[in-house]
Amino acid sequence: MLKLLLLLLLLLPYSLLADGHIFVYHRFDDNRYPTTNISTKKLRQEFNYLKKHNYKVVRIIDIVNKIRANEKVPDKWVAFSIDDGFKSFYTHGLSVFREFHYPFTLFIAVKYTEKNYKDYVSWKQLKKIAQYGSIEFHSYGHGHFGEMSNKQIKEDMDRGLALMKKHLNYEPNLFVYPYGEYDSRVKKVLEPYNFKAVFNQNIGAIHGGTCSNVYDIDRSAVVGSNAKDFKLYLAFKELCGVTFRRPLSYPKDKIIRTIEIDLADKSIKKASVFLSNSGGWHNVNVHNGKIIYHANKKMKRNRIKIGVKVRNKIKLMVLSK
């Protein structure tokens, strides 16, 4: 799916004046897991590129505050996040961030630190990391929320938040969905926690203002084979005024029959619709801002993406079983 998405996007012109962007990393210099790893050599190349082209690296909370204030996120603002809490960030990645004086936010899956998994940071190491960046929440057990009951999700959240309060004396303001998996039900379960922002892992950009949803903020993963596309991701722009009408949840029979999307801009006549495992992007006509695409496609995976593109602007959503 991702290869098909990138193949189309490679045709887009590069732009150094796109929207703001958040990038996500996982492991550093850990070749055992190539799909979630980035070398520190590559990381330095990316950071040097940002310096050379006058990007401003900000804290994630700075982008969140712009969205919450209904303000435009400045072009060329970039923020960095690291997911899960792998020890390789502490042993390899942290020094590079310190070298460039770049802020970061580490979203931890608390279980692996609490139970002293060898590949994850300890509470002591997290306190050291907190001297240079922010520590936020990525659930307790990193489970598939789409497959968990409301009660199970709440128990997971409460357990993880309590342990962060106990060990770090901190109540997180930001949350990342485990595996980037969420739907309308999962979103509703999280509402009482009153996070300042919630993040997914969809390729995209952040325009800010009324265009961006502070409880569904895009982050682009720059790990594994995706790392070579760092410059391309910087050219992405957020498509504003998108409402996904259906489907809004993963179908029980795994068949996506009809995709319906509303666009606020009624002057748009042409667009492209994306559906996982369906041959990439499909050109569609737009009638008075409405897109209806009859896919009739059976899904092979428990996590699927649906997207819409108008010229060089994109918006994606995810459905999980």
Buried (B, 14 or more C-beta within 10 A) or exposed (E): BBEBBBEBBEEBEEEEEBBBBBBBBBBBBBEEBEEBBBBBEBBEEBBEEBEEEEBEBBBBBBBBBBBBEEEBBBBBBBBBBBBBBBBBBBBBBBEBBEEBEBBBBBBBBBBBBBEEBEBBBBBEBBBEBEEBBBBBBBBBBBBBBBEBEEEBBBBBBEBBBEBBEEBBEBEBBBBBBBBBBBBEBBBEBBEEBEBBBBBBBBBBBBBBEEBBBBBBBBBBBBBBEBBEBBEBBBBBBBBBBBEBEBBEBBBEEBEBEEBBBBBEEEEBEEBBBBBBBBEBBBEBEBEEBBBBBEBEBEBEEBBBBBBBBBEBBBBBBBBBB
